């Protein structure tokens, strides 16, 4: 990671030398134009990513729409200590409907790849599940549930939930404050779903979507570091969460304002 400026050719790290082992994927990495070395110096310009489309820094409306639709999330807990965090997704139109039930069949198979140089672990195979974006989460503290949280939003889910989690544990926000706080999205990696062709999912190195509440000096500093900044009213799907306050035997709920989600207590 370069903390000083945007590096559009940033490649994967190599943890194996630090574990006293040899990277078993050197041949595959070479196919992507990446030759690993133990001195930490890398020259990563994968042929799949070095295209005009991949280097495009424009965040079009269709691109943003694919990151925020077609999914929901549910957080639930009771007085007996049962907790559930789920993120149902994958039956959006056009989907195959199961008979006359109205239930849409999953479309997550589109997240597989056929080319192992894109992701050797995610190549389609019998009996295999694809890499998915869904990240319903439970955080534990002292052996007890501390936080149940989830969000919709395709490949932005991991990014948005990490920012939400840090807002709670590092900055002392309530679940509602953390859910509504401004956040960011980077488009550095391949999208897992959406679009009608491979070109639609290619990385957009250096492209960052910022909440329009972000201070101007922050966005200007990022521009000077070589990032292309886009501002938006909505930078994540609706975040839903429950915080468990065992000291006072109470639950704190939160649902962000980026959708039609809400909290219920009874």
VOGU-3710 file (C-alpha; in Angstrom, 3 decimals, decimal comma):
1> xxxxxxxxxx> 0,000/0,000/0,000  1,323/3,413/-0,956  0,174/5,914/1,672  1,444/8,891/-0,314  -0,302/8,526/-3,673  -2,642/6,426/-5,776  -0,967/3,410/-7,384  -3,247/2,063/-10,165  -0,993/-0,977/-10,574  -1,144/-2,061/-6,948
11> xxxxxxxxxx> -0,867/-5,842/-6,815  -1,442/-8,600/-4,286  0,934/-8,961/-1,386  3,000/-12,091/-0,784  2,711/-13,322/2,828  4,544/-16,599/2,243  8,150/-15,377/2,827  7,087/-14,041/6,239  5,830/-17,519/7,126  8,998/-19,242/5,951
21> xxxxxxxxxx> 7,144/-20,754/3,007  7,238/-20,503/-0,782  4,375/-18,986/-2,718  2,613/-21,885/-4,553  0,981/-19,544/-7,069  4,052/-18,081/-8,767  3,181/-19,528/-12,191  -0,336/-18,137/-12,002  0,933/-14,731/-10,901  3,362/-14,649/-13,823
31> xxxxxxxxxx> 0,428/-15,223/-16,187  -1,055/-12,019/-14,810  2,138/-10,107/-15,485  3,276/-10,227/-11,877  6,642/-11,684/-10,891  6,885/-12,016/-7,099  10,170/-11,549/-5,294  11,273/-11,827/-1,718  12,663/-8,288/-1,612  9,199/-6,756/-1,504
41> xxxxxxxxxx> 9,582/-5,037/-4,896  6,736/-5,687/-7,293  5,835/-4,815/-10,854  2,185/-5,676/-11,138  0,454/-4,717/-14,375  -1,959/-7,610/-15,062  -2,942/-7,820/-18,703  -6,586/-8,314/-17,780  -6,690/-4,992/-15,962  -4,576/-2,828/-18,265
51> xxxxxxxxxx> -7,304/-1,735/-20,641  -8,967/1,540/-21,431  -12,146/0,374/-19,751  -10,342/-0,780/-16,653  -8,499/2,502/-16,263  -11,646/4,560/-16,722  -12,246/6,771/-13,713  -15,864/7,600/-14,461  -18,488/6,278/-12,048  -21,645/6,140/-14,144
61> xxxxxxxxxx> -25,128/5,877/-12,667  -25,607/2,282/-13,884  -22,366/1,317/-12,158  -23,549/2,783/-8,858  -27,013/1,260/-9,271  -25,580/-2,262/-9,468  -23,913/-1,723/-6,105  -27,040/-0,782/-4,176  -30,040/-2,760/-5,420  -31,536/-6,229/-5,197
71> xxxxxxxxxx> -30,537/-7,237/-1,668  -31,826/-6,840/1,876  -30,564/-7,517/5,389  -32,124/-8,607/8,670  -30,720/-8,342/12,202  -32,687/-9,930/15,051  -32,086/-10,770/18,716  -34,157/-11,807/21,739  -33,937/-11,754/25,536  -32,612/-15,323/25,639
81> xxxxxxxxxx> -29,467/-14,395/23,749  -30,361/-15,701/20,297  -28,931/-13,528/17,539  -29,166/-13,736/13,758  -27,563/-11,686/10,992  -28,633/-12,486/7,431  -28,353/-10,864/3,995  -30,839/-12,455/1,556  -29,936/-11,761/-2,064  -29,871/-13,140/-5,572
91> xxxxxxxxxx> -33,444/-13,456/-6,812  -33,754/-10,148/-8,622  -35,357/-9,698/-12,031  -34,814/-11,311/-14,474  -34,810/-14,431/-12,324  -36,259/-17,904/-12,748  -39,295/-18,173/-10,482  -39,907/-21,449/-8,635  -43,263/-22,538/-10,052  -46,104/-20,378/-8,752
101> xxxxxxxxxx> -44,434/-19,661/-5,408  -43,172/-16,216/-6,340  -39,736/-17,161/-5,018  -36,885/-16,127/-7,284  -34,036/-18,597/-7,755  -30,510/-17,469/-6,962  -28,465/-15,808/-9,691  -25,193/-15,917/-7,782  -23,634/-18,311/-10,272  -22,796/-15,206/-12,309
111> xxxxxxxxxx> -20,096/-14,490/-9,708  -18,011/-17,461/-10,871  -15,160/-16,884/-13,329  -13,986/-19,121/-16,171  -10,440/-17,775/-16,356  -8,215/-18,901/-13,481  -5,935/-15,896/-13,946  -8,766/-13,703/-12,677  -9,297/-15,748/-9,513  -7,967/-19,312/-9,189
121> xxxxxxxxxx> -10,266/-20,049/-6,244  -13,460/-18,931/-7,955  -13,474/-20,973/-11,176  -16,808/-22,700/-11,762  -16,843/-26,398/-10,806  -19,441/-29,041/-9,825  -20,664/-28,786/-6,234  -18,898/-25,480/-5,680  -20,189/-22,200/-4,314  -19,092/-18,935/-5,943
131> xxxxxxxxxx> -17,351/-16,083/-4,208  -20,115/-13,834/-2,924  -20,324/-10,282/-1,668  -22,674/-11,024/1,228  -21,187/-10,145/4,614  -23,725/-10,543/7,452  -21,590/-10,179/10,566  -21,483/-10,912/14,297  -18,813/-9,315/16,484  -18,078/-11,005/19,806
141> xxxxxxxxxx> -16,648/-9,484/22,996  -15,756/-11,449/26,142  -17,473/-14,491/24,664  -20,787/-12,687/24,148  -22,413/-11,050/21,119  -21,336/-7,419/20,915  -22,571/-6,278/17,526  -24,828/-7,776/14,855  -24,616/-5,869/11,565  -25,123/-6,170/7,815
151> xxxxxxxxxx> -25,672/-4,058/4,709  -26,771/-4,294/1,092  -24,608/-3,082/-1,757  -22,706/-5,676/-3,794  -18,939/-5,281/-3,551  -19,259/-2,235/-1,306  -20,524/-4,332/1,611  -17,144/-5,227/3,098  -15,973/-1,628/2,784  -19,077/-0,066/4,316
161> xxxxxxxxxx> -19,334/-2,550/7,183  -15,687/-2,105/8,160  -16,203/1,654/8,330  -19,380/1,156/10,373  -17,598/-1,211/12,775  -14,696/1,204/13,292  -17,118/4,070/13,885  -18,594/2,098/16,791  -15,517/0,538/18,400  -12,935/3,249/17,686
171> xxxxxxxxxx> -14,957/6,464/17,593  -17,663/5,658/20,151  -20,651/6,193/17,882  -24,033/4,661/18,569  -25,309/2,167/15,958  -27,564/4,847/14,468  -24,793/7,428/14,296  -22,394/4,925/12,729  -25,003/3,774/10,198  -25,645/7,345/9,036
181> xxxxxxxxxx> -22,020/8,509/9,075  -20,362/9,472/5,797  -18,312/6,683/4,200  -16,325/5,983/1,044  -16,080/3,316/-1,651  -13,079/2,350/-3,728  -13,510/0,686/-7,119  -10,027/-0,813/-7,281  -11,133/-4,455/-7,603  -13,193/-6,586/-9,972
191> xxxxxxxxxx> -16,948/-6,459/-9,413  -18,557/-9,754/-8,457  -21,851/-9,240/-10,263  -23,840/-6,886/-12,438  -23,613/-5,755/-16,021  -24,040/-7,791/-19,171  -20,398/-8,364/-20,128  -16,967/-8,704/-18,552  -16,063/-5,117/-19,429  -18,748/-3,911/-17,009
201> xxxxxxxxxx> -16,978/-5,496/-14,048  -13,404/-4,422/-14,619  -11,564/-2,425/-11,941  -11,489/1,348/-12,011  -8,157/2,084/-10,328  -7,971/5,357/-8,461  -11,737/5,861/-8,543  -13,303/6,755/-5,176  -16,918/7,567/-4,364  -17,184/10,010/-1,441
211> xxxxxxxxxx> -20,199/11,130/0,540  -21,008/14,726/-0,380  -20,732/15,632/3,323  -16,996/14,943/3,150  -15,012/18,117/3,955  -13,645/19,794/0,848  -10,067/19,754/2,136  -10,235/15,953/2,400  -11,425/15,468/-1,189  -8,858/17,988/-2,452
221> xxxxxxxxxx> -6,064/16,170/-0,619  -7,134/12,890/-2,233  -7,148/14,520/-5,673  -3,575/15,696/-5,127  -2,658/12,076/-4,336  -3,886/11,079/-7,800  -7,387/9,849/-7,011  -10,435/10,602/-9,123  -13,171/11,752/-6,761  -16,903/11,489/-7,303
231> xxxxxxxxxx> -19,401/12,798/-4,738  -22,811/11,285/-4,055  -25,764/11,522/-1,674  -25,684/7,754/-1,258  -22,424/5,872/-0,824  -23,708/2,643/0,720  -26,763/0,481/1,014  -28,874/0,638/4,195  -26,788/-0,509/7,174  -28,733/-2,350/9,895
241> xxxxxxxxxx> -27,299/-3,218/13,294  -27,907/-4,204/16,913  -25,472/-3,314/19,708  -25,634/-5,488/22,827  -25,226/-3,534/26,080  -24,802/-6,309/28,644  -24,014/-3,852/31,454  -27,527/-2,413/31,270  -29,190/-5,487/29,703  -30,375/-3,506/26,712
251> xxxxxxxxxx> -30,148/-3,532/22,920  -29,316/-0,538/20,745  -30,595/-0,687/17,185  -29,748/1,321/14,104  -30,886/1,538/10,474  -29,342/3,990/8,059  -31,265/6,513/5,968  -30,137/5,012/2,637  -33,254/2,924/2,103  -36,571/1,853/3,589
261> xxxxxx> -35,078/-0,114/6,490  -36,136/0,444/10,102  -35,856/-1,038/13,588  -38,598/-2,648/15,680  -38,554/-3,502/19,402  -41,203/-5,426/21,304
//
